[in-house]
Amino acid sequence: MKLLLLPLVIMLSACSVSDGLASIDDKELRRQHYVCQHSVNQTVAEIQVCKNVHRECEKRAASGNYVC
């Protein structure tokens, strides 16, 4: 499972700090959210990534975009 999250962590770390997850399209955010929902035994970094993904899902839902 950690091998599946490794590309996620790398991709998210490549995002610019100012854009964060806002620059990720809906399909990719939905995929990342799904991976986070089904992962177990996450590292501290993976937990933080998943918290950020969840936060972005909530932010988009608040603006009417229920992607996750």
Secondary structure, DSSP 8 states (H G I E B T S, - for coil): -HHHHHHHHHHHHHS-TTTGGGGS-HHHHHHHHHHHHH--S--HHHHHHHHHHHHHHHHHHHTT----
